[in-house]
């Protein structure tokens, strides 16, 4: 199955457990984007999501430097080792079972951060979190 480029979804896009292994270069989703347990290995350079982004248990290792997600962002169970320097999350950020050991100082999370037992070396002084950080 091949998706059109550009791809514009006027609602939610659920590709959970799908065999799709790549997204087109330009993707706009007016709702939530669920890629959990899919074969996706990278995100498009131009990605716009109006809701939450669920990347749990994918093989994605890098996120776009200026990724902005208005809702929650789930990275649970990914092989990712670090977050992009200017990540912006409008809801909660889920990092359980990742290899992340530090948070960049310029990220913004308006909700809570759920670490799920990962061990951070330190928490930056300028980190902007609207909620709490949970181990």
C-alpha positions as CSV (number, residue, x, y, z in Angstrom):
1,X,0.0,0.0,0.0
2,X,1.3,3.4,-1.0
3,X,0.1,6.7,0.5
4,X,-0.3,9.8,-1.7
5,X,2.2,12.7,-1.4
6,X,1.3,15.1,0.0
7,X,-1.1,13.4,2.4
8,X,-3.8,15.4,4.1
9,X,-6.2,13.6,6.4
10,X,-9.2,15.7,7.6
11,X,-9.7,13.7,10.8
12,X,-7.7,11.0,12.6
13,X,-5.2,8.6,11.0
14,X,-4.8,5.2,12.7
15,X,-2.0,3.1,11.2
16,X,-1.4,1.0,14.4
17,X,-0.1,-2.5,13.6
18,X,0.1,-1.6,9.9
19,X,2.7,-2.9,7.4
20,X,3.4,0.6,6.1
21,X,7.1,1.3,6.6
22,X,7.2,4.9,5.4
23,X,5.1,8.0,5.2
24,X,5.2,10.5,2.3
25,X,7.4,13.6,2.6
26,X,4.5,15.9,3.5
27,X,1.8,14.7,5.9
28,X,-0.9,16.8,7.5
29,X,-3.4,15.2,10.0
30,X,-6.2,17.4,11.3
31,X,-6.7,15.0,14.2
32,X,-4.7,12.3,16.0
33,X,-1.9,10.2,14.3
34,X,-1.4,6.7,15.7
35,X,1.6,4.8,14.4
36,X,2.0,2.5,17.4
37,X,3.4,-0.9,16.6
38,X,3.8,-0.1,12.9
39,X,6.8,-0.6,10.7
40,X,7.4,3.1,10.3
41,X,11.2,3.9,10.8
42,X,11.2,7.7,10.2
43,X,8.9,10.6,10.2
44,X,8.4,12.9,7.2
45,X,10.3,16.2,7.1
46,X,7.0,18.1,6.9
47,X,4.7,16.6,9.5
48,X,1.7,18.5,11.0
49,X,-0.6,16.8,13.5
50,X,-3.4,18.7,15.2
51,X,-4.0,16.2,18.0
52,X,-1.8,13.6,19.6
53,X,1.1,11.6,18.1
54,X,1.5,8.0,19.2
55,X,4.9,6.4,18.1
56,X,4.9,3.7,20.8
57,X,6.9,0.6,19.9
58,X,8.0,1.8,16.4
59,X,11.6,1.6,15.3
60,X,12.0,5.4,14.9
61,X,15.4,6.6,16.3
62,X,15.1,10.3,15.5
63,X,12.5,13.0,15.6
64,X,12.4,16.2,13.6
65,X,14.4,19.1,15.3
66,X,11.4,21.5,15.6
67,X,8.6,18.9,16.1
68,X,5.4,20.5,17.5
69,X,2.6,18.3,18.7
70,X,-0.5,20.1,20.2
71,X,-1.6,17.0,22.1
72,X,0.2,14.1,23.8
73,X,3.4,12.5,22.4
74,X,4.0,8.8,23.2
75,X,7.5,7.4,22.6
76,X,7.1,4.3,24.8
77,X,9.3,1.4,23.8
78,X,11.2,3.1,21.0
79,X,14.9,2.8,20.4
80,X,15.3,6.6,20.5
81,X,18.2,7.9,22.6
82,X,17.6,11.6,22.6
83,X,14.9,14.2,22.0
84,X,15.1,17.0,19.5
85,X,16.4,20.3,20.9
86,X,13.2,22.3,20.3
87,X,10.5,19.7,20.8
88,X,7.1,21.2,21.8
89,X,4.3,19.1,23.3
90,X,1.0,20.6,24.1
91,X,-0.1,17.6,26.3
92,X,1.8,14.9,28.1
93,X,5.1,13.3,27.1
94,X,5.6,9.5,27.6
95,X,9.2,8.3,27.6
96,X,8.9,4.9,29.3
97,X,11.2,2.1,28.0
98,X,13.3,4.4,25.8
99,X,17.1,4.9,26.0
100,X,16.8,8.6,26.7
101,X,19.1,9.7,29.5
102,X,18.8,13.5,29.3
103,X,16.2,16.1,28.4
104,X,17.3,19.1,26.2
105,X,16.9,22.5,28.0
106,X,14.8,24.0,25.2
107,X,11.9,21.6,25.0
108,X,8.4,22.6,26.1
109,X,5.9,20.2,27.6
110,X,2.6,21.8,28.7
111,X,1.4,18.6,30.5
112,X,3.2,15.9,32.5
113,X,6.4,14.0,31.6
114,X,6.2,10.2,32.3
115,X,9.6,8.6,32.5
116,X,8.5,5.1,33.3
117,X,11.7,4.2,35.1
118,X,14.2,5.6,32.7
119,X,17.2,7.2,34.5
120,X,17.9,10.8,33.6
121,X,21.4,12.1,34.3
122,X,20.0,15.5,35.2
123,X,17.0,17.8,34.5
124,X,17.8,21.1,32.8
125,X,17.1,24.2,34.8
126,X,15.4,25.9,31.9
127,X,13.1,23.0,31.2
128,X,9.5,24.2,30.6
129,X,7.0,21.7,32.0
130,X,3.4,22.7,32.8
131,X,2.7,19.6,34.9
132,X,4.9,17.2,36.9
133,X,7.7,14.8,36.1
134,X,6.8,11.2,37.1
135,X,9.3,8.4,37.5
